[in-house]
């Protein structure tokens, strides 16, 4: 295994470009495929790209906030102690890899945004305490937990079809989570990934001479200290006011408590962000310290701000040209009642490279796959879960979703993708077995 991971890492370092180059190549590839495989003209494809370019603005802002707020919370004195105490459980490089993997899987099963940020922050803290642990594998292990998100409590597709009035309710009705997330086949897949992914990550540990360790001092955040002022101005008093912080923090807590009391465990991305922001404000004590922490964290969001619009443009071309439908129909044409779920999963995995959004992918593929499931007299619910797992599966080698974790870690996509390839292969086998035999 060490030889395989060494070979994979070497390939990725040599040939995997920066994520911006990757998305630029994807853009041109989709443009050409749209021209040659659909009836779209080059001008129409350019129009689809431009019309879709700003389609993920609200989502981009959500990701910017989750990254900023996660950084801010992690840099607070209280949260540093919490992470440090948890990281102290790991005493060896092997236990560090296992611990990060499990924490990330649990976090992403609860909520993908929460899991992505917490996993990366936790991995970074462990790297400060455990000597001789491979930093690249540690961050890859933190990202590997993301494989489970669409089979967990925040899976966008199963939650969407469980909601009254969803776009395909007239065809498939309202599908409760008992028929998707809590079915035997889905639980078998989830449990199998919980067991196998941490063990795989542990197995991929490089030899001592190949270990990429990092100086813990390089991972320390810039200290935010409140300087005492002998005669503060009214403005400076407000900047150093614990009372103002307390009132704003209380406002956020009241809203959050009321949200969970009235809506149950609705942990959507906006609520995750509000939790991070509210706790960040409270844990930093004063507005001045909070804003300094925000300033220190701001340098990590550049990749997301510039790259997400390009993915939105790709999505616009895939949807408007009908190219996503071409891919789906190609797999349907070779499917039967026994292989349909399996090929739906594979088709979704391919489409996910170009439409890296669970909700967006469902919108694109659902009409085609639902019609095919109806013709074969198969389950709409399992069809939806096959698409959901396909969306989660190829995220392992899709830099789009790795950007938040990479920004926190200070690494490039090529640093971790050599390990993530093996998580992709293992999870692909497990999910395929779950969908085909159960």
C-alpha positions as CSV (number, residue, x, y, z in Angstrom):
1,X,0.0,0.0,0.0
2,X,2.9,2.4,0.8
3,X,4.2,1.9,-2.7
4,X,0.8,2.5,-4.3
5,X,0.2,5.7,-2.3
6,X,3.7,6.9,-3.1
7,X,3.0,6.4,-6.8
8,X,-0.4,8.1,-6.6
9,X,1.0,11.1,-4.7
10,X,3.8,11.4,-7.2
11,X,1.4,11.4,-10.1
12,X,-0.9,14.0,-8.4
13,X,2.0,16.3,-7.6
14,X,3.3,16.2,-11.1
15,X,0.1,16.3,-13.1
16,X,-2.8,17.7,-11.0
17,X,-3.0,21.4,-11.6
18,X,-4.1,24.1,-9.3
19,X,-7.9,24.0,-8.7
20,X,-8.4,27.1,-10.8
21,X,-6.6,25.5,-13.7
22,X,-8.7,22.4,-13.2
23,X,-12.0,24.3,-13.3
24,X,-10.8,26.3,-16.4
25,X,-10.1,23.0,-18.2
26,X,-13.5,21.6,-17.1
27,X,-15.1,24.8,-18.5
28,X,-13.5,24.3,-21.9
29,X,-14.3,20.6,-21.9
30,X,-17.9,21.1,-21.2
31,X,-18.1,23.9,-23.8
32,X,-16.7,21.5,-26.5
33,X,-18.9,18.6,-25.4
34,X,-22.0,20.8,-25.5
35,X,-21.2,21.9,-29.0
36,X,-20.5,18.3,-30.4
37,X,-22.9,16.2,-28.3
38,X,-26.0,18.5,-28.3
39,X,-27.7,20.9,-30.7
40,X,-26.2,23.9,-29.0
41,X,-24.1,26.3,-31.1
42,X,-20.8,27.8,-29.7
43,X,-22.6,31.1,-29.2
44,X,-25.4,29.4,-27.3
45,X,-22.9,27.5,-25.1
46,X,-21.1,30.8,-24.3
47,X,-24.5,32.3,-23.4
48,X,-25.4,29.4,-21.1
49,X,-22.0,29.9,-19.4
50,X,-22.4,33.6,-18.9
51,X,-26.0,33.3,-17.7
52,X,-25.0,30.6,-15.2
53,X,-21.8,32.3,-14.0
54,X,-23.4,34.1,-11.1
55,X,-25.9,31.3,-10.2
56,X,-24.0,30.2,-7.1
57,X,-23.5,33.7,-5.5
58,X,-25.6,33.0,-2.4
59,X,-24.0,29.6,-2.0
60,X,-20.5,31.2,-2.5
61,X,-21.2,33.6,0.3
62,X,-22.4,30.8,2.5
63,X,-19.1,29.0,2.0
64,X,-17.1,32.2,2.6
65,X,-18.9,32.7,5.9
66,X,-18.6,29.1,7.0
67,X,-14.8,29.3,6.4
68,X,-14.3,32.6,8.0
69,X,-16.5,31.8,11.0
70,X,-14.9,28.4,11.5
71,X,-11.5,30.0,11.5
72,X,-12.6,32.7,13.9
73,X,-14.1,30.3,16.3
74,X,-11.1,28.0,16.2
75,X,-8.7,30.9,17.0
76,X,-10.6,31.8,20.1
77,X,-8.9,30.9,23.4
78,X,-11.8,28.7,24.6
79,X,-12.2,26.7,21.4
80,X,-8.4,26.3,21.2
81,X,-8.5,24.6,24.5
82,X,-11.4,22.4,23.5
83,X,-9.6,21.3,20.3
84,X,-6.3,20.8,22.1
85,X,-7.9,18.6,24.7
86,X,-9.6,16.4,22.1
87,X,-6.4,16.3,20.0
88,X,-4.6,15.1,23.1
89,X,-6.4,11.7,22.8
90,X,-4.1,10.9,19.9
91,X,-0.7,9.7,21.0
92,X,0.7,8.2,17.8
93,X,0.5,9.1,14.1
94,X,-1.7,6.0,13.5
95,X,-4.2,7.0,16.3
96,X,-4.2,10.6,15.0
97,X,-5.2,9.4,11.5
98,X,-8.0,7.2,12.9
99,X,-9.3,9.9,15.2
100,X,-9.5,12.6,12.6
101,X,-11.2,10.2,10.2
102,X,-13.9,9.2,12.7
103,X,-14.5,12.8,13.8
104,X,-14.8,13.9,10.2
105,X,-17.2,11.1,9.4
106,X,-19.4,11.9,12.4
107,X,-19.4,15.6,11.6
108,X,-20.2,15.2,7.9
109,X,-23.0,12.6,8.7
110,X,-24.6,15.3,11.0
111,X,-24.0,18.2,8.6
112,X,-21.6,18.5,5.7
113,X,-20.7,22.1,6.3
114,X,-20.0,21.5,9.9
115,X,-18.0,18.3,9.2
116,X,-15.8,19.9,6.5
117,X,-14.7,22.8,8.8
118,X,-14.5,20.9,12.1
119,X,-12.6,18.0,10.5
120,X,-10.0,20.3,9.0
121,X,-9.6,22.4,12.1
122,X,-9.3,19.3,14.3
123,X,-6.7,17.8,11.9
124,X,-4.7,21.0,12.1
125,X,-4.8,21.0,15.9
126,X,-3.6,17.3,16.0
127,X,-0.7,18.2,13.7
128,X,0.5,20.6,16.3
129,X,0.6,17.9,19.0
130,X,1.5,14.6,17.4
131,X,5.0,14.3,16.0
132,X,5.9,12.5,12.8
133,X,2.3,12.4,11.5
134,X,2.0,13.0,7.7
135,X,0.2,16.3,7.4
136,X,-1.1,15.6,3.9
137,X,-2.7,12.3,5.0
138,X,-4.1,14.0,8.1
139,X,-5.9,16.6,6.0
140,X,-6.9,14.0,3.4
141,X,-8.4,11.9,6.3
142,X,-10.3,15.0,7.5
143,X,-11.7,15.4,3.9
144,X,-12.5,11.7,3.5
145,X,-15.4,12.0,5.9
146,X,-17.2,14.1,3.3
147,X,-17.9,10.8,1.4
148,X,-20.8,10.1,3.8
149,X,-22.7,13.4,3.8
150,X,-25.4,12.5,1.3
151,X,-26.3,9.4,3.3
152,X,-26.5,11.4,6.5
153,X,-28.9,13.7,8.3
154,X,-28.3,16.7,6.0
155,X,-28.4,14.9,2.7
156,X,-30.0,17.5,0.4
157,X,-31.7,15.0,-2.0
158,X,-33.4,12.8,0.6
159,X,-34.4,15.8,2.6
160,X,-35.8,17.6,-0.5
161,X,-38.1,14.7,-1.5
162,X,-39.3,14.4,2.1
163,X,-40.6,18.0,1.9
164,X,-44.2,18.8,1.0
165,X,-44.5,20.4,-2.4
166,X,-41.0,19.5,-3.7
167,X,-40.6,19.9,-7.5
168,X,-41.3,16.2,-8.3
169,X,-44.0,15.6,-5.7
170,X,-46.6,15.1,-8.5
171,X,-44.7,12.1,-9.8
172,X,-43.1,10.5,-6.8
173,X,-45.1,12.0,-3.9
174,X,-43.5,12.9,-0.6
175,X,-40.9,10.3,0.3
176,X,-40.2,10.0,4.0
177,X,-36.6,9.5,5.2
178,X,-37.6,6.1,6.4
179,X,-37.5,5.1,2.7
180,X,-34.2,6.7,2.0
181,X,-31.8,7.6,4.8
182,X,-33.0,4.9,7.3
183,X,-33.4,2.0,4.9
184,X,-31.3,-1.1,5.5
185,X,-29.2,-0.7,2.3
186,X,-28.3,3.0,3.2
187,X,-27.5,2.1,6.8
188,X,-25.3,-0.8,5.6
189,X,-23.4,1.6,3.3
190,X,-23.0,4.2,6.1
191,X,-21.8,1.6,8.7
192,X,-19.4,0.0,6.2
193,X,-17.8,3.4,5.3
194,X,-17.6,4.3,9.0
195,X,-15.5,1.2,9.6
196,X,-13.5,0.9,6.4
197,X,-12.5,4.6,5.6
198,X,-10.6,5.2,8.9
199,X,-8.8,1.8,8.5
200,X,-7.9,2.6,4.9
201,X,-6.5,6.0,5.9
202,X,-4.5,4.3,8.6
203,X,-3.2,1.7,6.1
204,X,-2.1,4.5,3.8
205,X,0.4,5.9,6.3
206,X,3.7,6.5,4.5
207,X,7.1,5.2,5.6
208,X,9.1,7.4,7.9
209,X,11.3,8.7,5.0
210,X,8.2,9.7,2.9
211,X,6.4,11.3,5.8
212,X,5.5,15.0,5.2
213,X,5.5,16.4,8.7
214,X,5.1,20.1,9.4
215,X,6.6,22.5,12.0
216,X,3.8,23.1,14.6
217,X,4.9,26.7,14.8
218,X,3.8,27.2,11.2
219,X,0.2,26.2,12.1
220,X,-0.2,28.7,14.9
221,X,-2.6,31.5,14.3
222,X,-1.5,35.1,14.8
223,X,-2.2,35.9,18.4
224,X,-5.0,38.4,19.0
225,X,-4.4,40.5,22.0
226,X,-6.3,43.3,23.5
227,X,-4.0,46.2,24.4
228,X,-4.9,48.2,27.4
229,X,-5.5,51.9,26.9
230,X,-5.1,54.4,29.7
231,X,-7.7,56.9,28.5
232,X,-10.0,55.1,26.0
233,X,-12.3,57.2,23.8
234,X,-16.0,56.3,23.7
235,X,-15.4,54.4,20.4
236,X,-12.6,52.4,21.9
237,X,-14.8,51.6,24.9
238,X,-17.3,50.1,22.5
239,X,-14.6,48.2,20.7
240,X,-13.5,46.6,24.0
241,X,-17.0,46.2,25.4
242,X,-17.9,42.7,26.8
243,X,-21.4,43.9,27.4
244,X,-22.0,44.6,23.6
245,X,-20.5,41.2,22.8
246,X,-22.8,39.6,25.4
247,X,-25.9,41.2,24.0
248,X,-25.2,40.3,20.4
249,X,-24.2,36.8,21.5
250,X,-27.4,36.5,23.5
251,X,-29.5,37.6,20.5
252,X,-27.9,34.8,18.4
253,X,-28.4,32.2,21.1
254,X,-32.1,33.1,21.6
255,X,-32.7,32.7,17.8
256,X,-30.9,29.4,17.7
257,X,-32.7,27.9,20.6
258,X,-36.1,29.0,19.2
259,X,-35.1,27.6,15.8
260,X,-34.4,24.1,17.2
261,X,-37.4,24.2,19.5
262,X,-39.9,25.1,16.7
263,X,-38.3,23.3,13.7
264,X,-36.5,20.3,15.3
265,X,-33.0,19.3,14.2
266,X,-32.9,21.5,11.2
267,X,-29.2,22.0,10.8
268,X,-28.9,23.7,7.5
269,X,-25.9,25.6,6.2
270,X,-27.3,29.0,7.4
271,X,-27.8,27.7,10.9
272,X,-24.3,26.2,11.0
273,X,-23.0,29.6,10.0
274,X,-25.0,31.4,12.6
275,X,-23.8,28.9,15.3
276,X,-20.2,29.5,14.2
277,X,-20.6,33.3,14.1
278,X,-22.5,33.5,17.4
279,X,-20.0,31.3,19.3
280,X,-17.1,33.2,17.6
281,X,-18.4,36.5,18.9
282,X,-18.9,35.2,22.4
283,X,-15.6,33.3,22.7
284,X,-13.5,36.3,21.6
285,X,-14.9,38.4,24.3
286,X,-14.7,41.9,22.7
287,X,-15.7,43.2,19.3
288,X,-12.1,44.3,18.7
289,X,-10.7,40.8,19.2
290,X,-13.5,39.3,17.1
291,X,-12.8,41.6,14.2
292,X,-9.0,41.0,14.4
293,X,-9.7,37.3,14.2
294,X,-11.9,37.9,11.1
295,X,-9.1,39.9,9.5
296,X,-6.6,37.1,10.1
297,X,-9.0,34.5,8.6
298,X,-9.9,36.5,5.5
299,X,-6.9,35.5,3.5
300,X,-8.2,31.9,3.2
301,X,-11.4,32.6,1.1
302,X,-9.8,33.8,-2.1
303,X,-10.0,30.5,-4.0
304,X,-13.7,30.0,-3.2
305,X,-14.6,33.6,-4.2
306,X,-13.0,33.3,-7.7
307,X,-13.6,29.6,-8.5
308,X,-17.2,29.0,-7.5
309,X,-18.6,31.2,-10.2
310,X,-16.7,29.1,-12.8
311,X,-18.4,26.0,-11.5
312,X,-21.8,27.9,-11.7
313,X,-21.0,28.6,-15.4
314,X,-20.2,24.9,-16.0
315,X,-23.5,24.0,-14.3
316,X,-25.3,26.5,-16.5
317,X,-23.9,24.9,-19.7
318,X,-24.6,21.4,-18.5
319,X,-28.2,22.1,-17.7
320,X,-29.2,24.5,-20.5
321,X,-27.6,22.5,-23.3
322,X,-29.0,19.2,-22.1
323,X,-25.5,17.7,-21.8
324,X,-26.2,16.3,-18.3
325,X,-29.2,14.6,-19.8
326,X,-27.1,13.0,-22.5
327,X,-24.8,11.5,-19.9
328,X,-27.7,10.1,-17.9
329,X,-29.5,8.7,-20.9
330,X,-26.3,7.0,-22.0
331,X,-26.3,5.0,-18.8
332,X,-30.1,4.3,-18.9
333,X,-29.7,2.8,-22.4
334,X,-27.5,0.0,-21.0
335,X,-29.5,-0.5,-17.8
336,X,-32.1,-3.1,-16.8
337,X,-34.2,-3.7,-13.7
338,X,-31.1,-5.4,-12.0
339,X,-28.4,-2.8,-12.9
340,X,-30.5,0.4,-13.0
341,X,-29.6,1.7,-9.5
342,X,-25.9,0.8,-10.1
343,X,-25.7,2.7,-13.4
344,X,-27.7,5.6,-11.9
345,X,-25.0,5.8,-9.3
346,X,-22.2,5.8,-11.9
347,X,-24.0,8.4,-14.0
348,X,-24.4,10.7,-11.0
349,X,-20.7,10.3,-10.2
350,X,-19.8,11.5,-13.7
351,X,-22.3,14.4,-13.7
352,X,-21.0,15.5,-10.3
353,X,-17.7,16.5,-11.8
354,X,-19.5,19.2,-13.8
355,X,-22.4,19.9,-11.5
356,X,-20.9,19.7,-8.0
357,X,-24.1,20.6,-6.1
358,X,-26.5,18.0,-4.7
359,X,-29.5,20.1,-5.2
360,X,-28.4,21.2,-8.7
361,X,-27.6,17.6,-9.7
362,X,-31.0,16.4,-8.6
363,X,-32.7,19.1,-10.6
364,X,-30.8,18.0,-13.7
365,X,-31.0,14.2,-13.4
366,X,-34.3,13.6,-11.6
367,X,-36.7,14.0,-14.6
368,X,-34.7,11.5,-16.7
369,X,-34.0,9.0,-13.9
370,X,-37.5,9.1,-12.5
371,X,-39.1,8.4,-15.9
372,X,-36.7,5.5,-16.4
373,X,-37.5,4.1,-12.9
374,X,-41.2,4.3,-13.7
375,X,-40.7,2.5,-17.0
376,X,-38.8,-0.3,-15.2
377,X,-41.3,-0.3,-12.2
378,X,-38.5,0.5,-9.7
379,X,-38.3,2.5,-6.5
380,X,-38.3,6.3,-6.9
381,X,-36.7,6.5,-3.4
382,X,-33.8,4.2,-4.1
383,X,-33.3,6.0,-7.5
384,X,-33.0,9.3,-5.6
385,X,-30.5,7.7,-3.1
386,X,-28.4,6.3,-6.0
387,X,-28.1,9.8,-7.4
388,X,-27.3,11.1,-3.9
389,X,-24.5,8.6,-3.4
390,X,-23.1,9.3,-6.9
391,X,-23.0,13.0,-6.0
392,X,-21.1,12.2,-2.7
393,X,-18.8,9.6,-4.3
394,X,-16.7,11.6,-6.8
395,X,-16.4,14.5,-4.4
396,X,-13.3,12.6,-3.2
397,X,-11.4,13.7,-6.4
398,X,-13.4,16.9,-7.1
399,X,-11.4,20.0,-5.8
400,X,-14.5,22.1,-5.6
401,X,-15.5,20.7,-2.2
402,X,-12.0,20.3,-0.9
403,X,-11.3,24.0,-1.1
404,X,-12.5,24.9,2.4
405,X,-10.4,22.2,4.0
406,X,-7.4,23.1,1.9
407,X,-7.8,26.7,2.8
408,X,-7.8,25.9,6.5
409,X,-4.8,23.6,6.1
410,X,-2.8,25.8,3.8
411,X,-2.3,23.0,1.3
412,X,-3.0,22.5,-2.4
413,X,-5.4,19.9,-4.0
414,X,-2.5,17.9,-5.3
415,X,-1.2,17.4,-1.8
416,X,-4.2,15.3,-0.7
417,X,-5.7,13.9,-3.9
418,X,-3.2,11.0,-4.1
419,X,-4.7,9.6,-0.9
420,X,-8.3,10.5,-1.8
421,X,-8.1,8.4,-5.0
422,X,-8.0,5.3,-2.8
423,X,-11.0,6.5,-0.7
424,X,-12.8,6.9,-4.0
425,X,-12.0,3.4,-5.1
426,X,-13.0,1.8,-1.7
427,X,-16.2,3.8,-1.3
428,X,-17.2,3.1,-4.9
429,X,-17.0,-0.7,-4.2
430,X,-18.9,-0.4,-1.0
431,X,-21.7,1.8,-2.4
432,X,-22.0,-0.4,-5.5
433,X,-22.5,-3.5,-3.3
434,X,-25.0,-1.7,-1.1
435,X,-27.1,-0.5,-4.1
436,X,-26.9,-3.8,-6.1
437,X,-27.4,-6.5,-3.4
438,X,-29.6,-4.8,-0.8
